[in-house]
Amino acid sequence: MILLWPFVSTGQTYKTLNIGDKMPDITLAPIINYPVSKTNFSHLKDKLVLFDFMTTGCASCIAALPRFDSLQKAYSEQLQIFLVIPESIARVQSFLKRKNIVNLHLSAIARDTILSKLFPHTYISHDVLVQNGKVISITYPEYIVAKNIQAVLNGKNISFPVKRDITAFQYKKALLHLNENIIPDFSYPASTAYSAVTSYLDHVPLRYTTIRDTAKNMVRISMINVPIVNLYMRVLSDKKLAPTFILLKVADTNRFQYNENDGYYQEWLRKNTYCYEGSFPMNFPDSLIKKKICNDLDFYLGLHAKMIKRNSPCWVISKSSEGAPVHKNNFSKNFDPSHNASVNDILFFLNKNFGSTPAIDETGNGEIKIQGLEWSQCTNIPILNKKLREYGLEINLANRTINMLQIMENNQTNF
């Protein structure tokens, strides 16, 4: 009977649960890092239960695990956290033994099919809280923090944003359209040129879409739920720019960059991301279309943006003047990437914050990995230089002429 259980249970039909619904007494199995490998949900009725849906390859999911581990330890008598992973037992066990995971004592449900049917989702992490046998929250991982858990345990009503994954949103269809039910066929225009900006569309993922309609000789460009900087970057730069390559001459930088001290990321998205859509004649050159989009954004957002060349101090990673030989990268299959940063990783961390000194690569090989260099050390220049020199590389401060995206408010003057 035990061997047949997985096949019997997966054949059942499960109703999608919403907030306020009663949790069925399902069997949770197989469970790893837990006193038993199988238990009924009813055995957990006295605890607040968190189901954290994730995969072993999801970087943002993994980043939340230390916080969940701290919560599990702090509220061990009142809270039970389960990582819900659809992958095999062997893969989950291997994942839990990784260097950056092994010291975390979190229970995991492997090979899940039942819980994902009760709480269907597309994007992870996906977090469900159940208390006294009822679903009380379906939300984002950033809301699973100590003050919120304590509030729930104290009996306070919670109102976390509900995470809903809208997968049927039709990005290829226009955001705006004429009233086709009222306008007769003989009056309907052969083509429709327009541009429009809306605020955030809740639960719709960020997306860039270009549709070319040869029948109507029109091209429609849309950018859905995109931060201001990325809107401009999409039309003004031929590549993605790191934050240090963005010059913000504005009174309130919170409008352009998320700061963890300012609250939840989801709330920042709702206030500071936009949707743009424009329809243009197909014979317009791309340069003219991009100029029109940029002018539209300037008008709607009260800003002025452009690409400039600027001579600026930069952190430059280059081959060492000492000419030391470059080490070969010999890693085992299970090496921990957080302890073996590449040149590209170093650039990412140095270029992470707006207003900081830009960092550029002049090594010619950004994939070189520096063994023993932890990600937390990537912004410590003395330690970084010591590690780099072992590979015939070095980092120095030098002036370079670089392309930067400058964004100003309309009442500001140029640099």
DACOR-V879465 format. One record per backbone hydrogen bond with DSSP energy under -0.5 kcal/mol. NH is the residue of the N-H (numbers start at 1). CO is the residue of the C=O. If there is no record, write none. Layout:
BEGIN
nh=NH co=CO
nh=NH co=CO
END
This chain:
BEGIN
nh=5 co=1
nh=7 co=4
nh=8 co=4
nh=9 co=5
nh=10 co=6
nh=11 co=8
nh=12 co=9
nh=17 co=118
nh=20 co=135
nh=21 co=18
nh=23 co=133
nh=26 co=24
nh=28 co=26
nh=28 co=39
nh=29 co=27
nh=30 co=37
nh=31 co=37
nh=32 co=108
nh=39 co=28
nh=41 co=26
nh=43 co=40
nh=44 co=41
nh=45 co=42
nh=47 co=44
nh=48 co=78
nh=49 co=47
nh=49 co=130
nh=50 co=80
nh=51 co=49
nh=51 co=128
nh=52 co=50
nh=52 co=82
nh=53 co=51
nh=53 co=126
nh=54 co=84
nh=58 co=55
nh=59 co=57
nh=62 co=58
nh=63 co=59
nh=64 co=60
nh=64 co=61
nh=65 co=61
nh=65 co=62
nh=66 co=62
nh=68 co=64
nh=69 co=65
nh=70 co=66
nh=71 co=67
nh=72 co=68
nh=73 co=69
nh=74 co=70
nh=75 co=71
nh=76 co=73
nh=78 co=75
nh=79 co=75
nh=80 co=48
nh=82 co=50
nh=83 co=107
nh=84 co=52
nh=84 co=82
nh=85 co=83
nh=85 co=109
nh=86 co=54
nh=92 co=88
nh=93 co=89
nh=94 co=90
nh=95 co=91
nh=96 co=92
nh=97 co=93
nh=97 co=94
nh=98 co=95
nh=101 co=98
nh=102 co=98
nh=104 co=101
nh=106 co=104
nh=107 co=81
nh=108 co=32
nh=109 co=83
nh=110 co=30
nh=110 co=108
nh=111 co=87
nh=112 co=85
nh=117 co=113
nh=117 co=114
nh=118 co=114
nh=119 co=115
nh=120 co=117
nh=125 co=53
nh=126 co=53
nh=127 co=139
nh=128 co=51
nh=129 co=137
nh=130 co=49
nh=131 co=134
nh=134 co=131
nh=135 co=21
nh=136 co=129
nh=137 co=129
nh=139 co=127
nh=143 co=140
nh=144 co=141
nh=145 co=143
nh=148 co=145
nh=149 co=145
nh=150 co=146
nh=151 co=147
nh=152 co=148
nh=153 co=149
nh=154 co=150
nh=155 co=152
nh=156 co=151
nh=163 co=138
nh=164 co=162
nh=166 co=164
nh=166 co=203
nh=167 co=165
nh=171 co=169
nh=173 co=170
nh=180 co=178
nh=182 co=179
nh=183 co=179
nh=187 co=184
nh=188 co=184
nh=194 co=279
nh=196 co=277
nh=198 co=275
nh=200 co=270
nh=200 co=273
nh=202 co=200
nh=204 co=201
nh=205 co=203
nh=207 co=224
nh=209 co=222
nh=211 co=220
nh=213 co=211
nh=213 co=218
nh=214 co=212
nh=217 co=213
nh=218 co=213
nh=219 co=280
nh=220 co=211
nh=221 co=219
nh=221 co=278
nh=222 co=209
nh=223 co=276
nh=224 co=207
nh=225 co=223
nh=226 co=274
nh=228 co=272
nh=231 co=227
nh=232 co=228
nh=233 co=229
nh=234 co=230
nh=235 co=231
nh=235 co=232
nh=236 co=232
nh=237 co=233
nh=243 co=351
nh=244 co=351
nh=245 co=242
nh=246 co=243
nh=247 co=245
nh=247 co=405
nh=248 co=246
nh=249 co=247
nh=249 co=407
nh=250 co=248
nh=253 co=251
nh=255 co=252
nh=256 co=253
nh=257 co=253
nh=262 co=259
nh=263 co=260
nh=268 co=264
nh=269 co=265
nh=270 co=266
nh=271 co=267
nh=272 co=268
nh=273 co=269
nh=274 co=226
nh=275 co=198
nh=276 co=223
nh=277 co=196
nh=278 co=221
nh=279 co=194
nh=280 co=219
nh=282 co=217
nh=284 co=281
nh=288 co=285
nh=289 co=285
nh=290 co=286
nh=291 co=287
nh=292 co=288
nh=293 co=289
nh=294 co=290
nh=295 co=291
nh=296 co=292
nh=297 co=293
nh=298 co=294
nh=299 co=295
nh=300 co=296
nh=301 co=297
nh=302 co=298
nh=303 co=298
nh=304 co=408
nh=306 co=406
nh=308 co=404
nh=310 co=402
nh=312 co=310
nh=312 co=400
nh=314 co=398
nh=315 co=358
nh=316 co=314
nh=316 co=396
nh=317 co=315
nh=317 co=360
nh=318 co=316
nh=318 co=394
nh=320 co=392
nh=323 co=320
nh=330 co=328
nh=331 co=329
nh=335 co=332
nh=337 co=335
nh=339 co=336
nh=340 co=337
nh=341 co=370
nh=341 co=373
nh=343 co=368
nh=344 co=366
nh=346 co=342
nh=347 co=343
nh=348 co=344
nh=349 co=345
nh=350 co=346
nh=351 co=347
nh=352 co=349
nh=355 co=246
nh=356 co=353
nh=358 co=313
nh=360 co=315
nh=362 co=317
nh=362 co=360
nh=368 co=365
nh=370 co=341
nh=371 co=369
nh=372 co=339
nh=373 co=370
nh=374 co=372
nh=375 co=338
nh=377 co=374
nh=378 co=375
nh=380 co=377
nh=381 co=379
nh=384 co=380
nh=385 co=381
nh=386 co=382
nh=387 co=383
nh=388 co=384
nh=389 co=385
nh=390 co=386
nh=390 co=387
nh=391 co=388
nh=392 co=389
nh=393 co=388
nh=394 co=318
nh=396 co=316
nh=398 co=314
nh=398 co=396
nh=400 co=312
nh=402 co=310
nh=402 co=400
nh=404 co=308
nh=405 co=245
nh=406 co=306
nh=406 co=404
nh=407 co=247
nh=407 co=405
nh=408 co=304
nh=409 co=249
nh=410 co=302
nh=412 co=409
END
